[in-house]
Amino acid sequence: MKTIGVYIHYPFCVKKCPYCDFTSFVYSIEEEERYMEYITKEIQLKAKGEIVDTIYFGGGTPSLMSLKVLNSIFESIDKNYKIGKDAEITIEVNPGTIDKEKLSFWKNIGINRISIGAQSFIDEELFILGRIHTVSDTLKTFFLLREYGFDNVNFDLIYSIPFQNSNNFYKSLDFTLSLSPEHISIYNLTIEEGTLFYERYIKGEFTLPDNDEEANMYAYAMNLLEEVGFIHYEISNFARNINLKCRHNLKYWNQEDYHGYGVSAYSFTNHIRYGNYKNLFVYYEKINNGELPIENIEILNDETYPKDYLFVKLRLMEGVSEKEFFERFEKKISDYIPNLSLFLKEGLIKRKKDRICLTKKGILLANEIFKDIL
């Protein structure tokens, strides 16, 4: 039987960050318990006893989740799926939202990978980002995780923050490395429409680092992390060794099957990608009616499937096998990347044996290359 991943979206936060466009709501115990009931109902509607080898709790702020709610969700997953013995089980953590009781419970229930939303190790930058934690909170959280034996920890960092001096980003990265995490994810800040940051940005209330400075920050990160032995395996992701790559996220980039649960969560099965309603109460209503709460659906056909495959696979540093692509789709990669020869000439894409993959220069211009696919 094939294995799948399970994603649980926990949409509650103490406070919404001004740059965040994910579906999230202010935390309350009553709403959390109500939401849990619907998550478990959705699992009953969708699951068919498949083997699960990755589980990922994302948000929102899933580290706020009560032990009662987390236990109920785990029981529902265990009842409706078969959880593999070596399953990777990740939970996202905001600094300052955990305690010893939670960590003891997480350890016992099988959570074995932690992703900390540090974002920066400069307090002034955390204030600009509207985060509710300080650098001190991040350190306390990390050391508490180590005390309880969590040995697979990721740090999320953001660069291209409003008013950011690139040297501050370098300091954050250097400090992150001094803590010896197993994984680091680095994202450039994007100003998304509908966020408070977007409103402030179009009013000219803050400036962002220019394109050259942004590229220099990312190039510095790539080079430094590779120098100290991290494996750069996906555009934004670096693992200390091959066994510490995020197995759940690799499902997204390898077009493997996963089931998403909760408001706004996405699933991918049998070449079909579908997303749940973003409106919490519509989500509830659909499940009340015994329906899967699907708001949008994309069926990958003979034309769109190869494009989608290239789009996600080229995010991986290993790239795409030309032989495997032809065997799968009976077409050449160049049929879907019209300017492939130009990208090769300009050093944006390279060939490694029968694989094509982005170069370091190409990673910096990845969005322009992806536009050629789309």
VOBA-1610 file (N, C-alpha, C; in pm, whole numbers, padded with zeros to 5 digits, always signed):
BEGIN
Met+00085-00120+00000Met+00000+00000+00000Met+00088+00125+00000Lys+00051+00224-00080Lys+00132+00346-00087Lys+00121+00425+00043Thr+00225+00503+00069Thr+00225+00588+00187Thr+00186+00730+00149Ile+00129+00802+00246Ile+00091+00941+00222Ile+00135+01026+00342Gly+00131+01156+00321Gly+00155+01250+00429Gly+00023+01308+00478Val+00021+01353+00601Val-00097+01420+00658Val-00056+01556+00708Tyr-00129+01658+00665Tyr-00105+01795+00713Tyr-00227+01840+00792Ile-00203+01893+00911Ile-00311+01948+00995Ile-00290+02098+01008His-00388+02175+00963His-00376+02321+00976His-00444+02366+01105Tyr-00364+02426+01191Tyr-00413+02482+01317Tyr-00415+02634+01301Pro-00532+02696+01290Pro-00538+02835+01245Pro-00534+02942+01354Phe-00508+02904+01478Phe-00520+03001+01587Phe-00384+03059+01627Cys-00386+03188+01659Cys-00267+03261+01702Cys-00302+03353+01818Val-00199+03388+01896Val-00219+03491+01998Val-00246+03624+01931Lys-00173+03648+01822Lys-00184+03774+01748Lys-00139+03747+01605Lys-00208+03808+01509Lys-00170+03788+01369Lys-00054+03879+01332Cys+00050+03822+01273Cys+00164+03902+01231Cys+00124+03987+01110Pro+00175+04110+01100Pro+00131+04202+00995Pro+00171+04161+00853Tyr+00265+04065+00840Tyr+00308+04021+00706Tyr+00241+03890+00665Cys+00165+03829+00756Cys+00112+03693+00734Cys-00018+03695+00656Asp-00024+03611+00548Asp-00149+03599+00473Asp-00208+03460+00486Phe-00157+03379+00580Phe-00217+03249+00605Phe-00350+03266+00679Thr-00437+03168+00664Thr-00565+03172+00733Thr-00544+03151+00883Ser-00574+03253+00962Ser-00555+03242+01106Ser-00655+03329+01179Phe-00681+03293+01305Phe-00781+03361+01389Phe-00725+03374+01531Val-00784+03465+01606Val-00741+03483+01745Val-00781+03360+01827Tyr-00689+03313+01908Tyr-00710+03191+01986Tyr-00819+03207+02091Ser-00902+03102+02104Ser-00991+03087+02219Ser-01007+02937+02245Ile-01019+02900+02371Ile-01031+02759+02407Ile-01156+02698+02344Glu-01267+02773+02348Glu-01395+02721+02297Glu-01386+02693+02147Glu-01328+02789+02074Glu-01321+02771+01928Glu-01222+02661+01892Glu-01115+02650+01970Glu-01017+02544+01945Glu-01082+02407+01959Glu-01161+02386+02064Glu-01224+02256+02085Glu-01330+02227+01978Arg-01401+02331+01937Arg-01498+02313+01829Arg-01426+02274+01700Tyr-01317+02341+01672Tyr-01240+02314+01551Tyr-01189+02171+01551Met-01142+02125+01667Met-01092+01989+01678Met-01199+01887+01640Glu-01322+01911+01681Glu-01431+01819+01648Glu-01449+01807+01497Tyr-01433+01920+01427Tyr-01452+01918+01281Tyr-01333+01858+01209Ile-01213+01880+01263Ile-01095+01815+01206Ile-01112+01663+01210Thr-01155+01612+01326Thr-01171+01467+01339Thr-01282+01414+01248Lys-01388+01492+01229Lys-01494+01452+01135Lys-01441+01450+00991Glu-01359+01550+00957Glu-01304+01554+00822Glu-01213+01435+00797Ile-01133+01398+00898Ile-01047+01281+00883Ile-01130+01156+00857Gln-01241+01143+00928Gln-01329+01028+00907Gln-01387+01026+00765Leu-01414+01144+00710Leu-01469+01153+00575Leu-01368+01116+00467Lys-01242+01148+00491Lys-01142+01139+00384Lys-01053+01016+00393Ala-01011+00979+00513Ala-00912+00873+00528Ala-00968+00737+00489Lys-00882+00655+00428Lys-00922+00521+00386Lys-00822+00416+00435Gly-00762+00441+00552Gly-00672+00343+00610Gly-00534+00339+00549Glu-00495+00444+00477Glu-00363+00448+00416Glu-00252+00449+00521Ile-00131+00412+00481Ile-00015+00420+00569Ile+00037+00563+00565Val+00055+00622+00682Val+00105+00759+00693Val+00251+00756+00737Asp+00338+00820+00658Asp+00480+00824+00698Asp+00527+00964+00735Thr+00442+01065+00718Thr+00474+01200+00768Thr+00346+01267+00817Ile+00358+01338+00928Ile+00248+01421+00980Ile+00308+01558+01010Tyr+00236+01662+00971Tyr+00289+01798+00990Tyr+00179+01886+01046Phe+00205+01945+01163Phe+00113+02041+01223Phe+00164+02181+01193Gly+00088+02253+01106Gly+00128+02388+01067Gly+00021+02488+01106Gly+00051+02616+01082Gly-00046+02716+01128Gly-00035+02849+01060Gly-00089+02951+01134Gly-00126+02951+01274Gly-00009+02924+01368Thr-00045+02892+01490Thr+00052+02861+01594Thr+00014+02730+01661Pro+00049+02616+01598Pro+00007+02487+01654Pro+00066+02456+01791Ser+00176+02525+01829Ser+00232+02501+01962Ser+00143+02556+02073Leu+00038+02633+02036Leu-00062+02676+02134Leu-00159+02564+02170Met-00165+02461+02087Met-00269+02360+02098Met-00269+02292+02235Ser-00389+02279+02292Ser-00401+02211+02421Ser-00369+02063+02405Leu-00328+02001+02512Leu-00295+01858+02508Leu-00419+01775+02475Lys-00534+01818+02524Lys-00659+01747+02496Lys-00688+01746+02347Val-00676+01861+02284Val-00705+01872+02140Val-00603+01793+02059Leu-00475+01807+02092Leu-00371+01735+02018Leu-00391+01584+02031Asn-00424+01539+02150Asn-00446+01396+02171Asn-00564+01345+02089Ser-00673+01424+02083Ser-00791+01383+02006Ser-00760+01371+01858Ile-00679+01465+01806Ile-00643+01460+01665Ile-00554+01339+01637Phe-00459+01314+01725Phe-00373+01196+01708Phe-00455+01067+01712Glu-00549+01059+01804Glu-00633+00940+01812Glu-00712+00919+01684Ser-00761+01030+01625Ser-00838+01021+01501Ser-00750+00976+01385Ile-00627+01030+01378Ile-00535+00988+01272Ile-00502+00840+01288Asp-00473+00798+01411Asp-00436+00660+01437Asp-00550+00563+01408Lys-00674+00609+01433Lys-00792+00524+01410Lys-00825+00508+01263Asn-00800+00613+01183Asn-00843+00613+01044Asn-00730+00588+00943Tyr-00606+00592+00992Tyr-00489+00561+00909Tyr-00406+00455+00980Lys-00296+00419+00917Lys-00194+00336+00983Lys-00067+00420+00989Ile-00029+00464+01108Ile+00089+00547+01124Ile+00213+00459+01124Gly+00305+00486+01029Gly+00428+00408+01018Gly+00515+00421+01142Lys+00591+00316+01172Lys+00675+00315+01292Lys+00781+00424+01289Asp+00832+00456+01169Asp+00937+00558+01160Asp+00883+00688+01103Ala+00754+00716+01125Ala+00692+00837+01071Ala+00762+00962+01123Glu+00781+01057+01034Glu+00831+01189+01074Glu+00710+01272+01116Ile+00712+01324+01240Ile+00598+01401+01291Ile+00649+01536+01338Thr+00608+01640+01265Thr+00658+01776+01287Thr+00551+01865+01346Ile+00592+01956+01434Ile+00502+02061+01480Ile+00576+02194+01474Glu+00508+02297+01424Glu+00563+02431+01422Glu+00548+02494+01560Val+00653+02564+01601Val+00657+02622+01736Val+00690+02770+01729Asn+00608+02850+01792Asn+00643+02990+01813Asn+00714+03003+01947Pro+00827+03072+01951Pro+00898+03088+02078Pro+00808+03144+02188Gly+00824+03087+02307Gly+00747+03134+02421Gly+00611+03069+02438Thr+00580+02967+02356Thr+00447+02906+02364Thr+00452+02760+02410Ile+00564+02718+02465Ile+00575+02580+02512Ile+00613+02578+02660Asp+00590+02462+02723Asp+00633+02441+02861Asp+00671+02294+02876Lys+00718+02258+02995Lys+00767+02123+03017Lys+00658+02017+03001Glu+00535+02051+03043Glu+00426+01956+03032Glu+00397+01924+02885Lys+00395+02029+02803Lys+00371+02007+02660Lys+00480+01920+02599Leu+00604+01952+02628Leu+00714+01879+02565Leu+00715+01733+02606Ser+00685+01707+02731Ser+00677+01568+02777Ser+00568+01493+02702Phe+00454+01559+02684Phe+00342+01498+02611Phe+00378+01476+02465Trp+00437+01578+02402Trp+00477+01567+02262Trp+00572+01449+02241Lys+00666+01437+02332Lys+00764+01329+02320Lys+00696+01194+02329Asn+00604+01180+02424Asn+00535+01053+02443Asn+00442+01018+02328Ile+00384+01120+02265Ile+00287+01094+02158Ile+00355+01067+02024Gly+00485+01098+02015Gly+00560+01061+01895Gly+00609+01177+01810Ile+00586+01302+01853Ile+00640+01415+01777Ile+00793+01410+01784Asn+00858+01416+01667Asn+01003+01398+01664Asn+01076+01502+01580Arg+01002+01602+01531Arg+01066+01711+01456Arg+00998+01842+01494Ile+01079+01945+01520Ile+01028+02074+01563Ile+01076+02181+01465Ser+00984+02270+01427Ser+01021+02383+01342Ser+00991+02512+01418Ile+01098+02584+01456Ile+01084+02705+01537Ile+01077+02828+01447Gly+00972+02907+01464Gly+00957+03031+01388Gly+01036+03144+01449Ala+01169+03132+01446Ala+01256+03234+01506Ala+01247+03364+01427Gln+01258+03355+01294Gln+01251+03465+01196Gln+01372+03556+01200Ser+01420+03593+01317Ser+01538+03679+01330Ser+01595+03663+01470Phe+01725+03690+01483Phe+01787+03695+01615Phe+01829+03839+01649Ile+01753+03934+01593Ile+01771+04075+01624Ile+01638+04126+01679Asp+01634+04169+01805Asp+01508+04210+01867Asp+01438+04322+01791Glu+01514+04416+01736Glu+01452+04527+01662Glu+01379+04476+01538Glu+01434+04374+01474Glu+01368+04317+01356Glu+01242+04241+01396Leu+01246+04172+01508Leu+01126+04102+01556Leu+01015+04201+01585Phe+01050+04317+01639Phe+00950+04422+01665Phe+00890+04472+01535Ile+00973+04495+01434Ile+00924+04540+01303Ile+00831+04436+01242Leu+00864+04310+01259Leu+00782+04201+01204Leu+00653+04178+01283Gly+00639+04244+01397Gly+00519+04228+01478Gly+00514+04097+01554Arg+00632+04035+01574Arg+00635+03910+01647Arg+00612+03936+01796Ile+00556+03837+01866Ile+00527+03855+02008Ile+00640+03802+02095His+00746+03751+02032His+00856+03695+02111His+00983+03780+02096Thr+01078+03755+02183Thr+01210+03818+02179Thr+01315+03711+02149Val+01437+03755+02126Val+01547+03660+02106Val+01562+03572+02229Ser+01547+03630+02346Ser+01557+03553+02470Ser+01454+03441+02474Asp+01331+03469+02427Asp+01226+03366+02423Asp+01267+03251+02331Thr+01326+03286+02217Thr+01369+03183+02121Thr+01474+03092+02184Leu+01569+03152+02253Leu+01675+03072+02316Leu+01620+02982+02426Lys+01531+03035+02507Lys+01470+02954+02613Lys+01393+02836+02552Thr+01321+02863+02445Thr+01245+02757+02378Thr+01338+02650+02323Phe+01443+02692+02255Phe+01537+02597+02195Phe+01605+02510+02301Phe+01654+02571+02406Phe+01725+02494+02509Phe+01630+02401+02584Leu+01505+02440+02599Leu+01407+02353+02663Leu+01379+02231+02574Leu+01373+02254+02443Leu+01354+02143+02349Leu+01472+02045+02358Arg+01592+02098+02364Arg+01710+02012+02376Arg+01707+01934+02508Glu+01664+02001+02614Glu+01656+01935+02745Glu+01565+01814+02739Tyr+01459+01823+02659Tyr+01363+01713+02649Tyr+01396+01616+02535Gly+01515+01630+02479Gly+01563+01530+02386Gly+01519+01546+02242Phe+01469+01661+02204Phe+01432+01681+02063Phe+01558+01710+01983Asp+01593+01616+01895Asp+01720+01623+01824Asp+01704+01644+01674Asn+01586+01692+01634Asn+01564+01729+01493Asn+01488+01860+01493Val+01565+01970+01496Val+01506+02103+01511Val+01541+02191+01393Asn+01441+02257+01338Asn+01459+02354+01230Asn+01438+02494+01284Phe+01514+02590+01230Phe+01489+02732+01253Phe+01444+02795+01122Asp+01333+02870+01126Asp+01292+02955+01015Asp+01355+03092+01034Leu+01415+03145+00927Leu+01468+03281+00926Leu+01409+03357+00808Ile+01387+03485+00827Ile+01336+03573+00721Ile+01443+03677+00688Tyr+01460+03702+00557Tyr+01545+03813+00517Tyr+01466+03909+00428Ser+01525+04024+00399Ser+01458+04132+00326Ser+01344+04191+00409Ile+01373+04211+00537Ile+01279+04272+00632Ile+01282+04424+00613Pro+01170+04494+00632Pro+01171+04640+00621Pro+01285+04703+00702Phe+01355+04795+00637Phe+01467+04870+00696Phe+01586+04781+00731Gln+01588+04656+00683Gln+01692+04563+00727Gln+01829+04601+00672Asn+01927+04598+00759Asn+02068+04607+00721Asn+02116+04464+00697Ser+02180+04439+00585Ser+02220+04302+00553Ser+02311+04242+00661Asn+02390+04327+00727Asn+02477+04275+00833Asn+02397+04213+00948Asn+02277+04265+00972Asn+02193+04206+01076Asn+02147+04066+01037Phe+02117+04049+00908Phe+02080+03915+00863Phe+02197+03819+00879Tyr+02318+03866+00845Tyr+02436+03781+00860Tyr+02457+03743+01007Lys+02433+03839+01097Lys+02446+03810+01240Lys+02344+03706+01284Ser+02219+03720+01235Ser+02115+03621+01269Ser+02154+03482+01223Leu+02206+03473+01101Leu+02243+03344+01046Leu+02362+03284+01123Asp+02461+03367+01150Asp+02576+03319+01227Asp+02534+03270+01366Phe+02443+03344+01429Phe+02397+03304+01562Phe+02318+03174+01555Thr+02237+03160+01450Thr+02162+03035+01430Thr+02258+02917+01422Leu+02364+02932+01345Leu+02462+02824+01330Leu+02531+02791+01462Ser+02549+02891+01547Ser+02615+02867+01676Ser+02532+02775+01765Leu+02402+02764+01736Leu+02314+02677+01815Leu+02312+02533+01763Ser+02373+02511+01648Ser+02384+02376+01587Ser+02249+02308+01565Pro+02155+02373+01496Pro+02030+02305+01463Pro+02052+02202+01353Glu+01956+02115+01335Glu+01966+02011+01232Glu+01920+02060+01094His+01847+02170+01092His+01785+02216+00967His+01764+02366+00976Ile+01778+02436+00864Ile+01752+02580+00858Ile+01671+02609+00732Ser+01564+02687+00747Ser+01483+02732+00633Ser+01494+02884+00625Ile+01521+02934+00506Ile+01543+03077+00487Ile+01447+03129+00381Tyr+01367+03227+00418Tyr+01265+03282+00329Tyr+01281+03433+00315Asn+01265+03482+00192Asn+01261+03627+00177Asn+01120+03676+00205Leu+01110+03788+00270Leu+00980+03845+00304Leu+00909+03889+00176Thr+00789+03843+00155Thr+00708+03889+00043Thr+00590+03968+00099Ile+00561+04079+00036Ile+00451+04165+00081Ile+00324+04118+00011Glu+00238+04051+00086Glu+00118+03990+00029Glu-00002+04085+00040Glu-00077+04093-00069Glu-00197+04176-00069Glu-00294+04127+00039Gly-00357+04222+00107Gly-00452+04187+00212Gly-00391+04186+00351Thr-00258+04203+00360Thr-00193+04209+00490Thr-00174+04354+00533Leu-00149+04372+00663Leu-00121+04505+00715Leu+00006+04561+00653Phe+00105+04475+00633Phe+00229+04520+00568Phe+00202+04575+00428Tyr+00112+04512+00356Tyr+00079+04559+00220Tyr+00023+04700+00225Glu-00070+04723+00317Glu-00129+04857+00331Glu-00022+04960+00364Arg+00068+04925+00454Arg+00173+05018+00494Arg+00273+05040+00380Tyr+00299+04933+00304Tyr+00397+04942+00196Tyr+00349+05034+00084Ile+00221+05019+00045Ile+00171+05103-00065Ile+00155+05249-00021Lys+00149+05270+00111Lys+00144+05407+00162Lys+00284+05467+00176Gly+00386+05387+00150Gly+00523+05434+00159Gly+00574+05449+00300Glu+00518+05372+00394Glu+00558+05385+00534Glu+00688+05313+00567Phe+00732+05224+00479Phe+00862+05160+00501Phe+00924+05122+00367Thr+01054+05100+00371Thr+01127+05057+00253Thr+01180+04916+00275Leu+01208+04847+00166Leu+01266+04713+00171Leu+01406+04717+00110Pro+01493+04625+00148Pro+01622+04617+00080Pro+01601+04603-00070Asp+01690+04664-00150Asp+01673+04656-00295Asp+01708+04516-00344Asn+01683+04490-00473Asn+01701+04356-00528Asn+01843+04305-00513Asp+01941+04394-00533Asp+02080+04351-00522Asp+02115+04311-00379Glu+02069+04390-00282Glu+02100+04358-00142Glu+02029+04229-00101Glu+01906+04212-00148Glu+01833+04089-00119Glu+01906+03968-00175Ala+01953+03980-00300Ala+02026+03870-00362Ala+02156+03841-00288Asn+02224+03947-00242Asn+02349+03928-00169Asn+02326+03854-00037Met+02215+03886+00031Met+02185+03818+00157Met+02163+03669+00133Tyr+02087+03637+00029Tyr+02059+03496+00003Tyr+02186+03423-00043Ala+02266+03489-00128Ala+02389+03426-00176Ala+02485+03400-00060Tyr+02492+03494+00034Tyr+02575+03476+00153Tyr+02529+03353+00231Ala+02398+03341+00248Ala+02343+03227+00323Ala+02375+03095+00253Met+02354+03090+00123Met+02384+02968+00048Met+02530+02926+00067Asn+02620+03022+00046Asn+02763+02990+00051Asn+02807+02951+00192Leu+02761+03026+00292Leu+02802+02996+00429Leu+02752+02860+00474Leu+02625+02832+00448Leu+02569+02705+00495Leu+02635+02586+00426Glu+02667+02600+00299Glu+02738+02492+00231Glu+02880+02476+00286Glu+02944+02589+00318Glu+03080+02585+00374Glu+03085+02506+00503Val+02983+02520+00586Val+02984+02452+00717Val+02919+02315+00710Gly+02889+02269+00589Gly+02847+02130+00572Gly+02700+02104+00557Phe+02616+02208+00553Phe+02473+02185+00531Phe+02448+02146+00386Ile+02348+02062+00365Ile+02306+02023+00230Ile+02195+02116+00186His+02218+02187+00077His+02115+02274+00019His+02031+02188-00074Tyr+01914+02145-00027Tyr+01838+02047-00105Tyr+01714+02105-00173Glu+01669+02222-00128Glu+01555+02290-00190Glu+01582+02439-00179Ile+01522+02518-00265Ile+01557+02660-00273Ile+01572+02725-00136Ser+01478+02700-00045Ser+01479+02768+00085Ser+01526+02680+00200Asn+01568+02557+00172Asn+01589+02461+00281Asn+01727+02396+00280Phe+01783+02385+00402Phe+01918+02334+00422Phe+01916+02234+00538Ala+01973+02116+00515Ala+01975+02012+00618Ala+02118+01976+00654Arg+02143+01944+00782Arg+02279+01912+00826Arg+02330+01784+00761Asn+02241+01689+00734Asn+02281+01572+00656Asn+02160+01518+00580Ile+02184+01421+00497Ile+02081+01372+00405Ile+01959+01315+00478Asn+01979+01265+00599Asn+01869+01206+00675Asn+01782+01309+00746Leu+01825+01436+00742Leu+01753+01540+00814Leu+01674+01633+00721Lys+01664+01597+00595Lys+01575+01671+00506Lys+01432+01656+00557Cys+01349+01757+00537Cys+01210+01748+00582Cys+01133+01654+00489Arg+01105+01535+00536Arg+01039+01435+00452Arg+00899+01476+00412His+00830+01547+00502His+00694+01589+00468His+00695+01690+00354Asn+00778+01792+00364Asn+00781+01893+00258Asn+00831+01837+00126Leu+00915+01735+00132Leu+00960+01670+00009Leu+00844+01609-00068Lys+00739+01571+00003Lys+00620+01520-00066Lys+00561+01626-00159Tyr+00560+01751-00114Tyr+00508+01859-00199Tyr+00591+01874-00325Trp+00724+01871-00309Trp+00813+01897-00422Trp+00831+01777-00513Asn+00797+01658-00463Asn+00807+01538-00545Asn+00672+01491-00598Gln+00568+01573-00578Gln+00431+01540-00621Gln+00383+01405-00566Glu+00416+01380-00439Glu+00365+01261-00372Glu+00233+01295-00304Asp+00156+01194-00270Asp+00023+01216-00214Asp+00028+01265-00070Tyr-00060+01358-00038Tyr-00076+01403+00100Tyr-00220+01449+00119His-00270+01435+00240His-00404+01480+00277His-00391+01598+00372Gly-00457+01708+00338Gly-00457+01825+00424Gly-00589+01838+00498Tyr-00584+01870+00626Tyr-00704+01881+00708Tyr-00710+02018+00775Gly-00832+02068+00781Gly-00854+02197+00845Gly-00882+02306+00743Val-00923+02421+00794Val-00957+02534+00710Val-00835+02572+00625Ser-00857+02594+00495Ser-00758+02638+00396Ser-00651+02534+00362Ala-00658+02413+00418Ala-00555+02312+00393Ala-00569+02253+00253Tyr-00455+02216+00194Tyr-00453+02157+00059Tyr-00419+02009+00065Ser-00469+01937-00035Ser-00439+01795-00050Ser-00395+01770-00194Phe-00323+01659-00214Phe-00283+01620-00349Phe-00289+01468-00358Thr-00379+01417-00441Thr-00390+01272-00463Thr-00432+01247-00607Asn-00370+01144-00667Asn-00407+01101-00803Asn-00410+01217-00903His-00305+01300-00896His-00290+01413-00989His-00397+01520-00971Ile-00461+01521-00856Ile-00562+01623-00826Ile-00518+01701-00702Arg-00512+01833-00714Arg-00480+01920-00601Arg-00606+01996-00562Tyr-00643+01991-00436Tyr-00765+02061-00395Tyr-00746+02126-00259Gly-00815+02241-00242Gly-00800+02318-00121Gly-00930+02336-00047Asn-00924+02335+00084Asn-01043+02354+00168Asn-01084+02502+00174Tyr-01207+02522+00215Tyr-01258+02659+00231Tyr-01172+02736+00331Lys-01150+02864+00299Lys-01076+02953+00389Lys-01168+03013+00495Asn-01297+03018+00466Asn-01394+03070+00562Asn-01424+02961+00665Leu-01395+02989+00790Leu-01408+02889+00896Leu-01549+02834+00906Phe-01648+02920+00893Phe-01786+02876+00916Phe-01844+02802+00796Val-01795+02834+00676Val-01832+02754+00560Val-01769+02616+00572Tyr-01644+02613+00620Tyr-01576+02485+00646Tyr-01659+02399+00740Tyr-01706+02458+00851Tyr-01790+02385+00947Tyr-01919+02335+00881Glu-01982+02421+00804Glu-02112+02388+00745Glu-02101+02270+00649Lys-01997+02270+00567Lys-01980+02161+00471Lys-01962+02027+00543Ile-01882+02027+00648Ile-01861+01902+00722Ile-01987+01860+00794Asn-02063+01957+00844Asn-02193+01925+00906Asn-02285+01852+00810Asn-02273+01886+00681Asn-02357+01824+00577Asn-02297+01693+00525Gly-02188+01649+00588Gly-02126+01523+00546Gly-02046+01535+00418Glu-02006+01658+00382Glu-01931+01683+00260Glu-01786+01718+00292Leu-01696+01683+00201Leu-01560+01734+00212Leu-01564+01883+00183Pro-01495+01965+00264Pro-01507+02112+00254Pro-01418+02171+00146Ile-01434+02125+00022Ile-01345+02165-00087Ile-01395+02292-00155Glu-01309+02393-00156Glu-01344+02520-00219Glu-01292+02530-00362Asn-01174+02475-00388Asn-01121+02480-00524Asn-01049+02350-00556Ile-01045+02319-00683Ile-00987+02192-00727Ile-00913+02213-00858Glu-00798+02147-00871Glu-00718+02154-00992Glu-00684+02012-01035Ile-00737+01972-01149Ile-00709+01839-01202Ile-00596+01854-01303Leu-00482+01792-01275Leu-00368+01803-01365Leu-00388+01710-01485Asn-00397+01770-01602Asn-00420+01692-01724Asn-00290+01676-01802Asp-00301+01623-01924Asp-00182+01594-02004Asp-00098+01719-02030Glu-00161+01835-02031Glu-00089+01960-02057Glu-00035+02023-01929Thr-00116+02023-01823Thr-00075+02094-01701Thr+00012+02009-01607Tyr-00003+01876-01615Tyr+00073+01790-01525Tyr+00224+01803-01545Pro+00275+01798-01670Pro+00420+01815-01687Pro+00471+01951-01640Lys+00394+02056-01662Lys+00434+02190-01618Lys+00442+02196-01466Asp+00341+02140-01401Asp+00339+02140-01255Asp+00456+02059-01200Tyr+00484+01947-01264Tyr+00595+01861-01224Tyr+00727+01938-01231Leu+00748+02010-01340Leu+00870+02089-01355Leu+00878+02200-01251Phe+00766+02264-01228Phe+00762+02377-01136Phe+00805+02335-00995Val+00755+02221-00947Val+00791+02179-00811Val+00927+02110-00807Lys+00960+02031-00909Lys+01085+01956-00906Lys+01207+02045-00922Leu+01192+02154-00997Leu+01306+02244-01015Leu+01338+02323-00888Arg+01249+02321-00790Arg+01281+02382-00661Arg+01386+02298-00587Leu+01396+02170-00622Leu+01493+02082-00559Leu+01628+02095-00628Met+01735+02097-00549Met+01868+02115-00605Met+01911+01997-00693Glu+01849+01881-00671Glu+01882+01766-00755Glu+01822+01780-00894Gly+01724+01869-00909Gly+01666+01897-01039Gly+01578+01786-01094Val+01573+01779-01228Val+01482+01687-01297Val+01560+01600-01393Ser+01532+01471-01390Ser+01594+01378-01485Ser+01524+01389-01619Glu+01602+01417-01725Glu+01542+01427-01859Glu+01487+01291-01904Lys+01557+01185-01866Lys+01512+01050-01903Lys+01380+01018-01833Glu+01375+01043-01701Glu+01252+01013-01626Glu+01136+01100-01675Phe+01165+01224-01709Phe+01060+01314-01758Phe+01002+01261-01889Phe+01090+01215-01980Phe+01042+01164-02109Phe+00964+01034-02089Glu+01011+00949-01999Glu+00940+00822-01974Glu+00802+00847-01914Arg+00792+00951-01833Arg+00666+00982-01766Arg+00567+01050-01860Phe+00617+01144-01942Phe+00526+01229-02020Phe+00538+01214-02172Glu+00640+01137-02216Glu+00666+01118-02359Glu+00688+01251-02430Lys+00748+01343-02359Lys+00785+01473-02416Lys+00917+01517-02353Lys+00985+01610-02420Lys+01112+01662-02368Lys+01087+01780-02275Ile+01180+01800-02184Ile+01169+01914-02094Ile+01168+02044-02174Ser+01245+02049-02282Ser+01251+02170-02364Ser+01116+02206-02426Asp+01025+02109-02435Asp+00890+02138-02486Asp+00814+02227-02389Tyr+00855+02228-02261Tyr+00784+02305-02159Tyr+00866+02422-02104Ile+00994+02424-02136Ile+01077+02540-02100Ile+01134+02594-02230Pro+01059+02681-02298Pro+01099+02729-02431Pro+01238+02789-02438Asn+01281+02852-02328Asn+01411+02919-02328Asn+01518+02838-02256Leu+01503+02707-02254Leu+01598+02621-02183Leu+01740+02642-02234Ser+01759+02647-02365Ser+01894+02663-02420Ser+01955+02796-02378Leu+01873+02900-02371Leu+01921+03031-02327Leu+01961+03027-02180Phe+01877+02961-02098Phe+01908+02951-01955Phe+02038+02874-01932Leu+02062+02770-02016Leu+02187+02694-02007Leu+02305+02783-02047Lys+02289+02858-02154Lys+02395+02947-02203Lys+02430+03055-02100Glu+02325+03108-02033Glu+02345+03216-01937Glu+02389+03166-01799Gly+02398+03035-01784Gly+02444+02979-01657Gly+02339+02981-01548Leu+02210+02983-01586Leu+02102+02982-01488Leu+02059+02839-01458Ile+02076+02751-01557Ile+02046+02609-01544Ile+02170+02532-01590Lys+02196+02418-01527Lys+02309+02335-01569Lys+02263+02191-01585Arg+02342+02115-01661Arg+02316+01973-01675Arg+02416+01896-01589Lys+02361+01801-01510Lys+02445+01708-01435Lys+02405+01568-01479Lys+02489+01508-01564Lys+02454+01381-01628Lys+02323+01402-01705Asp+02215+01331-01665Asp+02092+01350-01744Asp+01993+01441-01672Arg+02041+01514-01570Arg+01951+01599-01492Arg+01976+01745-01525Ile+01867+01823-01525Ile+01883+01968-01534Ile+01844+02026-01398Cys+01920+02123-01354Cys+01893+02183-01224Cys+01938+02329-01224Leu+01886+02404-01130Leu+01923+02544-01117Leu+02066+02558-01067Thr+02138+02656-01120Thr+02268+02693-01065Thr+02244+02791-00950Lys+02351+02829-00881Lys+02335+02930-00775Lys+02283+03060-00833Lys+02332+03096-00951Lys+02282+03216-01019Lys+02136+03198-01055Gly+02101+03078-01099Gly+01963+03050-01137Gly+01867+03053-01020Ile+01916+03012-00902Ile+01832+03016-00782Ile+01791+03160-00752Leu+01886+03252-00770Leu+01858+03393-00743Leu+01756+03450-00841Leu+01744+03387-00958Leu+01649+03434-01061Leu+01543+03328-01089Ala+01516+03244-00988Ala+01426+03130-01007Ala+01287+03172-01056Asn+01235+03281-01003Asn+01100+03324-01042Asn+01091+03356-01191Glu+01199+03410-01247Glu+01200+03439-01391Glu+01203+03309-01472Ile+01274+03210-01423Ile+01277+03081-01492Ile+01141+03012-01482Phe+01080+03017-01365Phe+00949+02953-01347Phe+00842+03018-01434Lys+00857+03147-01459Lys+00760+03215-01548Lys+00765+03155-01688Asp+00881+03108-01728Asp+00895+03048-01861Asp+00820+02916-01869Ile+00810+02845-01756Ile+00735+02720-01753Ile+00585+02750-01759Leu+00543+02849-01685Leu+00400+02880-01675Leu+00350+02954-01797
//
